[in-house]
Amino acid sequence: MTLLAFLLVIGVLVTFHEFGHFLAARACGIKVLTFSIGFGRKLISWQPGETEWRIALVPLGGFVRMLDSREGEVPAADAARAFDARPIWQRMIVVSAGPLANLLLAVLLFSWTMSGAQTTIRPLIGTVVAQTAAAAAGVQAGDRVLAVNGQPVADWTELRGTIADVIADGGKLQLRVQRAQLQQNLNFDLERFELQTLNEHTFAKLGLMPVRYLPQVGAVLPGGAGARAGLLTGDRLLAIDGRPVGNWEAWVAWVQNHPGRQVKLQVQRAGKLLLLNLRPDAVEQDGQQVGRIGVAPALDQAWMRQLLQGKQVPAGDAVVAALHRTVELSGSTLHMMFAMLTGTVSLDALSGPLTIAEYAGKSADAGLDALLEFMALISVSLGVFNLLPIPVLDGGHLLYHVIELIRGRPLPERAYEVGQRLGMAFIMTVMLLALFNDFARLLGQ
């Protein structure tokens, strides 16, 4: 399922991107020689007209090859239809059309997923993890977050996104919360908790969670310490060596701090009290040993009913919301890319094809809407990335045309070649780093 979902996502995004270039070229009277989905050796090809259509071996991209006198001899009859013979404004349209097609696709996909019956998560704090930035700031379970640094938030998606932007900016973080009938501002000490850099551990270290857990076993991992001790799904945790278990977070903290120590665990099962012998496994985490028992908590279902909110979204409103979301995500994506260059966002956050494949599979397992939502997110990233003014990318070609517009003539061939080499070196570096991060995550799991 993971491979099929990945090929579907990449195939749709690449096809839409290249169709943007293709349709713009045709509209501008440019002859398109080849439309290829994939790189390398062609697997299938057909030519119903003047354009050869093909599917190639490596499905990680594609290309549209247009008639161009810089790449070969152009027949006199087709001279006016060569890409380099067209007015500069038409060439700029053709170059921009691919990334813009990806952004349009994102709007269409978001419009679909955001219309009809929708369920969102209210910006309520279900759990505050002890000894985290949220706990130190005074956030309490049950607080409703109204705004982040003065910017209102309507749900958890907006809450997480706004916090991520603040941390990526390297700024101060303040939450305005409502507690009972009172509103107050809570300031976070990001420096103390090493939260100046955005990475995959940021939100865990922040300590905010929407869900609320019961001190009860929701699932048991086969072969783990909990399974060996005899814990079963539904067991309610009462005491460790006679000391009461107040909540799930306190229980987790105790387990993590006592690797390898055998204890008497008192549980309630079907109305009966049982005493189990438990010895947490010792595992390596961030250079030190911590305890693990391999059990997951049970959700507080009464709290979940408060947390989830449903609404009916008309199609017109969904399109407007989709446009707004695409613009916001485009800005956030640009912001994250810049923050990676400046170091305020860790390069560990960069993901490659293996991570994309993994999440494509998970999204497909979660259903059609989840897969389309994921596809829209990647489409935004692809569109924005391709608009960056880096030679080799569409944005790089757009930059060349802007320079030509200013100079009144194209760049010298030598400058173009150097730019292409530098751009290719940059892209290869990014790809290798993304693959390294992918393998590091897989090995870390």
FENDA-V326831 format. One record per backbone hydrogen bond with DSSP energy under -0.5 kcal/mol. CO is the residue of the C=O (numbers start at 1). NH is the residue of the N-H. If there is no record, write none. Layout:
<<CO/NH> <CO/NH>>
This chain:
<<1/5> <2/6> <3/7> <4/8> <5/9> <6/10> <7/11> <8/12> <9/13> <10/14> <11/15> <12/16> <13/17> <14/18> <15/19> <16/20> <17/21> <18/22> <19/23> <20/24> <21/25> <22/26> <23/27> <24/28> <25/30> <26/29> <31/33> <31/67> <33/52> <34/65> <35/54> <36/38> <36/63> <37/56> <39/58> <41/57> <44/55> <46/53> <51/49> <51/53> <52/35> <53/46> <54/37> <55/43> <55/44> <57/59> <58/39> <61/38> <63/36> <64/66> <65/33> <65/34> <67/83> <68/71> <75/78> <76/79> <78/81> <79/82> <81/31> <82/85> <82/86> <83/86> <87/90> <87/91> <88/92> <89/93> <90/94> <91/95> <92/96> <93/97> <94/98> <96/100> <97/101> <98/102> <99/103> <100/104> <101/105> <102/106> <103/107> <104/108> <105/109> <106/110> <107/111> <108/112> <109/113> <110/114> <112/115> <116/313> <118/311> <120/122> <120/309> <121/156> <122/124> <123/145> <124/126> <125/142> <127/129> <127/209> <129/132> <129/135> <132/136> <133/137> <134/138> <134/139> <135/138> <140/143> <143/125> <143/145> <144/146> <144/178> <146/153> <147/149> <147/176> <148/151> <150/152> <151/148> <155/159> <156/160> <157/161> <158/162> <159/163> <160/164> <161/165> <162/166> <163/167> <164/168> <165/169> <166/170> <166/171> <167/170> <172/174> <173/188> <174/149> <175/177> <175/186> <176/146> <176/147> <177/179> <177/184> <178/144> <179/182> <182/179> <184/177> <186/175> <188/173> <188/190> <189/193> <190/195> <191/194> <197/199> <198/346> <199/202> <201/205> <202/206> <203/207> <203/208> <205/133> <206/134> <207/129> <209/126> <209/127> <212/300> <214/216> <214/298> <215/237> <216/298> <217/234> <219/296> <220/222> <221/224> <224/228> <225/229> <226/230> <226/231> <227/230> <232/235> <235/217> <235/237> <236/268> <238/245> <239/241> <239/266> <240/243> <242/244> <243/240> <244/246> <247/251> <248/252> <249/253> <250/254> <251/255> <252/256> <253/257> <254/258> <255/258> <256/291> <258/261> <261/280> <263/265> <263/278> <264/241> <264/266> <265/267> <265/276> <266/238> <266/239> <267/269> <267/274> <268/236> <269/272> <272/269> <274/267> <274/276> <276/265> <276/278> <278/263> <280/260> <281/283> <281/292> <283/290> <285/288> <288/285> <290/283> <292/281> <293/226> <294/221> <296/218> <296/219> <298/214> <299/301> <300/304> <301/305> <302/306> <303/306> <303/307> <304/308> <307/122> <309/120> <311/118> <311/313> <312/314> <313/116> <314/318> <315/319> <316/320> <317/321> <318/322> <319/323> <320/324> <321/325> <322/326> <323/327> <324/328> <325/329> <326/330> <327/331> <328/332> <329/333> <330/334> <331/335> <332/336> <333/337> <334/338> <335/339> <336/340> <337/341> <338/342> <339/343> <339/344> <339/345> <344/198> <346/349> <347/350> <352/356> <353/357> <354/358> <355/359> <356/360> <357/361> <358/362> <359/363> <360/364> <361/365> <362/366> <363/367> <364/367> <367/371> <368/372> <369/373> <370/374> <371/375> <372/376> <373/377> <374/378> <375/379> <376/380> <377/381> <378/382> <379/383> <380/384> <381/385> <382/386> <383/387> <384/387> <385/388> <386/395> <388/390> <390/393> <390/396> <393/397> <394/398> <395/399> <396/400> <397/401> <398/402> <399/403> <400/404> <401/405> <402/406> <403/407> <404/408> <412/416> <413/417> <414/418> <415/419> <416/420> <417/421> <418/422> <419/423> <420/424> <421/425> <422/426> <423/427> <424/428> <425/429> <426/430> <427/431> <428/432> <429/433> <430/434> <431/435> <432/436> <433/437> <434/352> <434/438> <435/439> <436/440> <437/441> <438/442> <439/443> <440/444> <441/445>>
